[in-house]
Amino acid sequence: MSGSTFGRFFCVTNYGESHGPAIGCVIDGCPPGLALAPEDMQPDLDRRKPGTSRHVTQRREGDRVEILSGVYQGKTTGSPIALLIRNEDQKSKDYDDLVDTFRPGHADYTYWRKYGLRDPRGGGRSSARLTAPMVAAGAVAKKWLREQFGTVVRGHLQHLGEIAIPFARWEDVETNPFFAPNAAIVPELEAAMDRLRKSGDSCGARLRVTASGVPVGLGSPLFDKLDADIAYAMMGINAVKGVEIGSGFASVTEKGSEHGDELLPAGFASNHAGGVLGGISTGQDLEVSIAIKPTSSIRLPRRSINQNNAPVLVETHGRHDPCVGIRATPIAEAMLALVLIDHALAHRAQNGDVVHTAPPIAGSAPDE
């Protein structure tokens, strides 16, 4: 199946199915000499994995990553790095009734029309389970970016369904299962998810992901713009239906006198552009928000058809996230890191000899 490789210089080829024996990826183009062990990737995989709270799918996967190649004596060699994550808790019988039926909101119908057959077990290749290898690859990218430039990529939940989550502080993000940057609102989120789970329905979410310490100059004009590639990467995440860079759609109601970020000797006065101008990074924080649709697998009966075009009612049972956005923060971080390392390597290849006598102006405005 084509379309399973991401990146041009730091290439990640994703493989496996939701209910196959294993999933994983091959990273080709990682610079040599990077100290790398499973322990560098495992924390982010643990943040993403299912079964971490009552608010997400109860599929129990250890998501322990194995390095099969590309690392010798603890350092990357420059050759392809093969990563393996074994599937340990598949319940394929939960999908027996869906072999010739299409679930509303899922890729069942489109996969069948495109390929002539499909793997109905957990969605096969369309499953969000396949984001785990990207999180592992993203952890490698994060480590290289941090060591090379001091870049830090992090994210948090902004909305859970209709509930807006005011930003309080980054320290709160890792203290709750929602990646909420506000500990005070967690009881409200828990109560809302308990009600939603009992109802059999689902909800969407909005996430913010940022990168600080981004070097100036990443990206290219026209078709290799940094923000265009970020949008492409984010839309490659399961269930993402919208991407904003900087002010995003709020730009529609802003005036030019407000939106254009003034340049001062001390730094940019604002960051409505989200850290990108003309497709090239400014050195400010990259600011990205994504919209995630409600989970399509719900217990409530929905109208659909089968492969014979006959009408059916579909009730999806099994183990599913009532809101896939709850576990999406590490995924969005990983995809942003993969875009950045790809552009950093491209920039080094073409522009490594560019020298400026004046240093770049100061970076981004404080978090709000």
Solvent accessible surface area in square Angstrom, and as a share of the most:
residue,aa,sasa,rsa
1,M,121,0.54
2,S,105,0.68
3,G,84,0.80
4,S,26,0.17
5,T,72,0.42
6,F,29,0.12
7,G,25,0.24
8,R,125,0.46
9,F,87,0.36
10,F,1,0.01
11,C,31,0.19
12,V,0,0.00
13,T,54,0.31
14,N,15,0.08
15,Y,76,0.29
16,G,14,0.13
17,E,63,0.28
18,S,1,0.01
19,H,12,0.05
20,G,5,0.05
21,P,120,0.75
22,A,17,0.13
23,I,0,0.00
24,G,0,0.00
25,C,0,0.00
26,V,50,0.29
27,I,0,0.00
28,D,71,0.37
29,G,30,0.29
30,C,3,0.02
31,P,13,0.08
32,P,95,0.60
33,G,48,0.46
34,L,8,0.04
35,A,46,0.35
36,L,5,0.02
37,A,36,0.28
38,P,46,0.29
39,E,122,0.55
40,D,50,0.26
41,M,0,0.00
42,Q,11,0.05
43,P,77,0.48
44,D,19,0.10
45,L,0,0.00
46,D,50,0.26
47,R,51,0.19
48,R,5,0.02
49,K,51,0.22
50,P,7,0.05
51,G,11,0.10
52,T,71,0.41
53,S,25,0.16
54,R,123,0.45
55,H,2,0.01
56,V,6,0.03
57,T,11,0.07
58,Q,69,0.30
59,R,24,0.09
60,R,144,0.52
61,E,7,0.03
62,G,25,0.24
63,D,0,0.00
64,R,147,0.54
65,V,8,0.05
66,E,58,0.26
67,I,41,0.21
68,L,103,0.51
69,S,49,0.32
70,G,10,0.10
71,V,40,0.23
72,Y,145,0.55
73,Q,152,0.68
74,G,38,0.36
75,K,111,0.47
76,T,5,0.03
77,T,67,0.39
78,G,32,0.31
79,S,50,0.32
80,P,61,0.39
81,I,1,0.00
82,A,19,0.15
83,L,0,0.00
84,L,22,0.11
85,I,1,0.00
86,R,123,0.45
87,N,13,0.07
88,E,106,0.48
89,D,31,0.16
90,Q,59,0.26
91,K,88,0.37
92,S,39,0.25
93,K,145,0.62
94,D,43,0.22
95,Y,18,0.07
96,D,91,0.47
97,D,125,0.65
98,L,12,0.06
99,V,86,0.50
100,D,65,0.34
101,T,14,0.08
102,F,7,0.03
103,R,9,0.03
104,P,33,0.21
105,G,52,0.50
106,H,60,0.27
107,A,28,0.22
108,D,5,0.02
109,Y,99,0.38
110,T,83,0.48
111,Y,56,0.21
112,W,54,0.19
113,R,159,0.58
114,K,148,0.63
115,Y,82,0.31
116,G,53,0.51
117,L,128,0.64
118,R,38,0.14
119,D,41,0.21
120,P,23,0.15
121,R,86,0.31
122,G,13,0.13
123,G,8,0.08
124,G,1,0.01
125,R,48,0.18
126,S,31,0.20
127,S,17,0.11
128,A,34,0.27
129,R,15,0.06
130,L,13,0.06
131,T,9,0.05
132,A,0,0.00
133,P,1,0.01
134,M,21,0.09
135,V,1,0.01
136,A,0,0.00
137,A,0,0.00
138,G,0,0.00
139,A,6,0.04
140,V,0,0.00
141,A,0,0.00
142,K,28,0.12
143,K,29,0.12
144,W,8,0.03
145,L,2,0.01
146,R,123,0.45
147,E,106,0.48
148,Q,95,0.42
149,F,84,0.35
150,G,43,0.41
151,T,4,0.02
152,V,65,0.38
153,V,15,0.09
154,R,87,0.32
155,G,1,0.01
156,H,3,0.02
157,L,0,0.00
158,Q,40,0.18
159,H,68,0.30
160,L,5,0.03
161,G,29,0.28
162,E,176,0.79
163,I,31,0.16
164,A,56,0.43
165,I,11,0.05
166,P,81,0.51
167,F,56,0.23
168,A,57,0.44
169,R,134,0.49
170,W,36,0.13
171,E,113,0.51
172,D,10,0.05
173,V,4,0.02
174,E,107,0.48
175,T,100,0.58
176,N,17,0.09
177,P,48,0.30
178,F,0,0.00
179,F,14,0.06
180,A,0,0.00
181,P,0,0.00
182,N,23,0.12
183,A,53,0.41
184,A,92,0.71
185,I,22,0.11
186,V,19,0.11
187,P,85,0.53
188,E,90,0.40
189,L,0,0.00
190,E,48,0.22
191,A,44,0.34
192,A,18,0.14
193,M,2,0.01
194,D,31,0.16
195,R,154,0.56
196,L,34,0.17
197,R,76,0.28
198,K,158,0.67
199,S,59,0.38
200,G,4,0.04
201,D,58,0.30
202,S,16,0.10
203,C,23,0.14
204,G,14,0.13
205,A,10,0.08
206,R,80,0.29
207,L,2,0.01
208,R,22,0.08
209,V,1,0.00
210,T,5,0.03
211,A,0,0.00
212,S,31,0.20
213,G,39,0.37
214,V,6,0.04
215,P,35,0.22
216,V,71,0.41
217,G,18,0.17
218,L,3,0.01
219,G,14,0.13
220,S,41,0.26
221,P,89,0.56
222,L,124,0.61
223,F,179,0.74
224,D,55,0.28
225,K,69,0.29
226,L,0,0.00
227,D,37,0.19
228,A,47,0.36
229,D,33,0.17
230,I,0,0.00
231,A,32,0.25
232,Y,148,0.56
233,A,1,0.01
234,M,0,0.00
235,M,95,0.42
236,G,62,0.60
237,I,11,0.05
238,N,52,0.26
239,A,24,0.19
240,V,6,0.04
241,K,138,0.59
242,G,22,0.22
243,V,30,0.17
244,E,29,0.13
245,I,37,0.19
246,G,24,0.23
247,S,19,0.12
248,G,22,0.21
249,F,149,0.62
250,A,56,0.43
251,S,41,0.26
252,V,122,0.70
253,T,115,0.67
254,E,35,0.16
255,K,141,0.60
256,G,66,0.64
257,S,110,0.71
258,E,89,0.40
259,H,60,0.27
260,G,42,0.40
261,D,15,0.08
262,E,115,0.52
263,L,117,0.58
264,L,85,0.42
265,P,134,0.84
266,A,88,0.68
267,G,6,0.06
268,F,22,0.09
269,A,54,0.42
270,S,29,0.19
271,N,29,0.15
272,H,48,0.21
273,A,17,0.13
274,G,0,0.00
275,G,0,0.00
276,V,8,0.05
277,L,90,0.45
278,G,59,0.57
279,G,2,0.02
280,I,58,0.29
281,S,2,0.02
282,T,16,0.09
283,G,16,0.15
284,Q,1,0.01
285,D,22,0.11
286,L,1,0.00
287,E,35,0.16
288,V,2,0.01
289,S,14,0.09
290,I,2,0.01
291,A,44,0.34
292,I,8,0.04
293,K,64,0.27
294,P,71,0.44
295,T,15,0.09
296,S,22,0.14
297,S,9,0.06
298,I,19,0.09
299,R,112,0.41
300,L,69,0.34
301,P,75,0.47
302,R,109,0.40
303,R,212,0.77
304,S,22,0.14
305,I,62,0.31
306,N,26,0.13
307,Q,64,0.29
308,N,125,0.64
309,N,109,0.56
310,A,39,0.30
311,P,118,0.74
312,V,44,0.25
313,L,125,0.62
314,V,7,0.04
315,E,87,0.39
316,T,8,0.05
317,H,105,0.47
318,G,41,0.40
319,R,59,0.21
320,H,50,0.22
321,D,10,0.05
322,P,15,0.10
323,C,0,0.00
324,V,35,0.20
325,G,1,0.01
326,I,0,0.00
327,R,29,0.10
328,A,4,0.03
329,T,1,0.01
330,P,1,0.00
331,I,11,0.06
332,A,1,0.01
333,E,3,0.01
334,A,1,0.01
335,M,11,0.05
336,L,0,0.00
337,A,0,0.00
338,L,1,0.01
339,V,3,0.01
340,L,2,0.01
341,I,0,0.00
342,D,8,0.04
343,H,7,0.03
344,A,4,0.03
345,L,17,0.08
346,A,23,0.18
347,H,60,0.27
348,R,131,0.48
349,A,81,0.62
350,Q,149,0.66
351,N,46,0.23
352,G,53,0.51
353,D,136,0.70
354,V,87,0.50
355,V,130,0.75
356,H,146,0.65
357,T,148,0.86
358,A,69,0.53
359,P,114,0.71
360,P,98,0.62
361,I,65,0.33
362,A,55,0.42
363,G,32,0.31
364,S,39,0.25
365,A,36,0.28
366,P,118,0.74
367,D,58,0.30
368,E,178,0.80
